[in-house]
Each structure stands twice: as C-alpha cells, then as structure tokens.
C-alpha cells in the first residue's frame, strides 16, 4: 500500500466522520468554523516552528551528535511544544 493511499484512508475516514457531524450540529456556519480552525492550526504550526527555531534549536538542534536517549527526549519535548501551541491557538487562548 502506498504512503499516499495510507494517509488518504486515515485522514479521509476522519473527515468523512467529522464533516457531516459539523454540518449537522452547526448548519451553514460549519464551513466558516472549519476554515477558521484550519487557519488557526496553520498559524499555530508556524508559531511553534518559530518558537523552536528561536529559543530551542540553538541548544538542541544538533541531533546528529546526540545519543538515542537524548534524541528521544528532545523529540518528545518538541512534540509537546508543538502540541501545546497548536492546542492553545485552536482553543483561542
């Protein structure tokens, strides 16, 4: 199974469930809400990348020199940072 097909099935199934629920609960306003949330998540990913590059990459950016456990800890921290910024922006905080 190709990578594209795998991700198309994975995210297509989520969209096939989420979009009708949004339309049913929000009516005609659903497109605006979905567009707003997608825009906020896009902005949040850019902001998280900017925060990583400005504050943390100079210290933790050279992952080639790190051992497996150190690299795992840095990637876990980066994932939590991204998740926190995306969640904060998506919730409007």
C-alpha positions in Angstrom: 0.0 0.0 0.0 1.5 3.3 -1.0 2.1 6.1 1.5 -0.4 8.4 -0.1 -3.1 5.8 -0.1 -2.4 5.0 3.6 -2.7 8.7 4.7 -5.7 9.3 2.4 -7.6 6.5 4.0 -6.5 7.5 7.5 -7.4 11.2 7.2 -10.3 10.6 4.8 -12.1 8.5 7.3 -11.7 11.2 9.9 -13.1 13.8 7.5 -15.9 11.5 6.5 -17.0 11.3 10.1 -16.2 14.9 11.3 -17.6 17.0 8.4 -21.1 15.6 8.5 -21.2 15.9 12.3 -20.1 19.6 12.0 -22.7 20.3 9.3 -25.4 18.5 11.3 -24.6 20.4 14.5 -23.6 23.8 13.1 -25.6 24.0 9.9 -24.4 26.6 7.3 -22.0 28.0 9.8 -19.9 24.8 9.6 -17.7 25.9 6.7 -16.7 29.1 8.5 -15.9 27.2 11.6 -13.8 24.6 9.8 -12.0 27.3 7.8 -11.2 29.2 11.0 -9.9 26.2 12.8 -7.7 25.2 9.9 -6.3 28.7 9.7 -5.6 28.8 13.4 -3.9 25.4 13.3 -1.8 26.5 10.3 -0.8 29.7 12.2 0.0 27.6 15.3 2.3 25.3 13.4 4.2 28.3 12.1 4.4 29.8 15.6 5.6 26.6 17.1 8.3 26.3 14.4 9.3 29.9 15.1 9.5 29.3 18.9 11.6 26.1 18.3 13.9 27.9 15.9 14.4 31.0 18.1 14.7 29.5 21.5 15.4 25.8 21.5 17.2 24.9 18.2 20.5 26.6 19.1 20.7 24.3 22.2 19.0 21.1 21.0 19.4 21.4 17.2 22.4 19.2 16.7 20.7 15.8 17.0 23.4 14.1 14.9 25.8 14.4 17.9 23.2 13.0 20.4 22.7 9.5 21.6 19.4 7.7 21.1 18.0 8.6 24.5 19.0 12.2 24.3 17.5 12.5 20.8 14.3 10.8 22.0 14.0 13.3 24.9 14.5 16.3 22.6 11.9 15.0 20.0 9.4 14.3 22.8 9.9 17.9 24.1 9.5 19.3 20.6 6.3 17.3 20.1 4.9 18.5 23.4 5.8 22.1 22.5 4.1 21.8 19.1 1.0 20.2 20.7 0.8 22.9 23.3 1.0 25.7 20.9 -1.5 24.1 18.4 -3.9 23.4 21.3 -3.6 26.9 22.6 -4.3 28.5 19.2 -7.1 26.1 18.4 -8.8 26.9 21.7 -8.3 30.6 21.2 -6.1 31.2 24.2 
